[in-house]
Amino acid sequence: MYSLTIIKAYAEAYNQIVNNILSNKKHHKISSREHLRLILKLSSETQNQTTVNPKLLTNEYSFDLIDELLTKFSLRSDDIFIHLDCSYSHVLLQIAAMISCKKIIGIEKNSSIKKIEENFRFWMKWFGKSYSDFQIIEGDFFDKNFRSILKSGNVIFVNNKTFSNDKNHNLKLCFYDLQSGSRIISTKPFIESNNRVTARNINDIDSIISLRLIENLKTNTQLTFYLHTIDYSKIEQYFHRKV
């Protein structure tokens, strides 16, 4: 499956970097920008084996872009990160390799995604690297079987820019189950603006979502990112005003 030429190439790439890696492997995460080269090689090889056009994946979500987004959002060790529609699997793999999260979950319809997971685990084990607990699940995230999984997450990532209005609306309704403070990172806003809560919209899900455009990204990208936060304090403030 893995030719001697491929293994030799990765061994040479690893040897160029290993001198700068801390000796404590047990809790080590590949965390510096310098080590992104190794992750890129690992992930690219993973996708080259299972994807018809891997360039299509890397052009939209570059490693520098994801690295910058990770810096902005500061994932914590108790976070559960869920990537919906994770055909861009290297996003998930990069986070697993770089960040200590409680759990990282990807949901994707394409069956080849499981092969990507297997290959990534192989290369990380080959180079003796640790990574956060992650799982890629085949299926439709709208399936009721995934409702409990979505509810468990507190950081949701989705590229929804090509979703229909109905699909975006139905996905937004799923956010009712998220805990307060949960964050949703998307490429298309789920709400139009931060409207003030009133008697007319208090029962609408928009009343518990705060929206912010993610600005000043240094990495060149055609994507626009939006940060939504589940914020029940907006309703609390409404009732305080009523007193």
C-alpha positions, 0 to 999 in steps of 0.5 A: 500500500505504501511504497518504499519511495513514499515512506523514504520521502516522508522520513526525510521530511520528518528528519528535517524537522525532528531536531526542533521538536521537544523530546517529550512525545507523551503530551506533545502536539505539533504546535508551531508554524514551522511544523505545519510543513510536516502536517501538510505533507501528511494530510496531502498524501492522505487526500491524494490517495482518496480524492479525485482532485486534492488541489480543490481541497487545499486551495480553499482551506490552506493550512495558513488560513486554518492556523490563523483561525485557530489563533483567533478562536483559541480552542480549549482542552475541554472543547468538543469541536464538530465539523459538519460536511467535512469533505475538507478533511485536512481542517479536521486533521490539522486541528487534531494534530495541533490542538488539545481538545476533548473531542473532534468529530467530523460528519460527512456523507462521502464514504471515502472519508473513513479512508482518510482517517485511517491514513492519517492515523497511520502516518501520525503513528509512523512518525510517533506523533500524538493527536487529540481524540478525533472521529470521522463519521459517515452520514448526513448531519441532519439525520436524527441519529446525529442530533445528540452528537451535535448537541454535545459540541460547543464549537461547530464549523461548517462551510455553508456558503453553497447551502440553500436557504432552506438547508441553512434554516433547518441547520440553524434550528438544530442550534436550539440544542446547543449550550450557552456560549457555544460558537458556530463558525460558518462561511455564510451568516445564519442570521441577518443582524444582531436584532434587539429581542422583542415580544415578537421575536423572543421565541425565534432562534435568532434571539439567542444568537449573536453574530460577528464578522471575522475581519482582518484575516491576513491569509489570502482567501475567497471565503468570508467567515462569521462567528455566531455565539449562543447567547441567552443573556439577550433574553435575560436582558429583555426580561430585565427591561420589562421589570 
